[in-house]
């Protein structure tokens, strides 16, 4: 059974369709990357799974149960959610923010889980520092720790590596892959196609609110998909650390026409 599932999910925001008959399934032990251009529907799909975006058609399910039928406590037990928004209203110490991810544990247990999670994201030294006194990247680590402290069956992370230094991006993706290997179902939206291909077990490509590809990374990100969805021409090469997108050019709109790209792995 899938831990996270959208079945024919359709949704609108401000009169605009943001999801059109979207099917997404993530099984326990799987790291799935959601990719696509800006506005493709990545955040909308994750928010629908979290029960934060009402659907006009289809269904969102957590552990086989409809999200709309689950009380808030049960939703939180089945899936942790890391939003794209990094704002924190109060200048709480990092340890207290991270402990909010474990609301069903007694105080000492919640703080112990929070401290473990902060150590996992290499932010243990920030435990007693107020989040308003941190850089954006430091706050991002604290918020990820909050999601990890929940220890839910599934984890949904919207742009978990945005704003992080390259070494921190790799650390976070290694951590998410480790969580999947330990049995958690992990869904993460990513912009960097090379990193998605390197770390994900499966890639789902969204465009204009629709799923246009779903499969192993190099299959889902095949040349024809890169050209049609991202306007890119390039090729995948094998490197010791994993697949790399090389020789990338932006298609200029004419048949076979391309122009040079300055950002091969992060087109969106």
FENZICOR-V48234 format. One record per helix or strand of 2 or more residues. SS is the DSSP state (hx for helix, st for strand). FROM is the first residue (numbers start at 0). TO is the last residue. If there is no record, write none. Layout:
BEGIN
SS&FROM&TO, SS&FROM&TO
END
This chain:
BEGIN
st&1&12, st&15&26, st&30&34, hx&41&48, st&56&61, st&64&65, hx&66&68, hx&71&77, st&78&81, hx&93&101, hx&106&119, hx&123&125, hx&130&132, hx&135&148, st&153&157, hx&165&180, st&184&188, hx&192&198, st&201&206, st&209&214, hx&216&219, hx&222&229, st&231&238, st&241&250, st&257&259
END
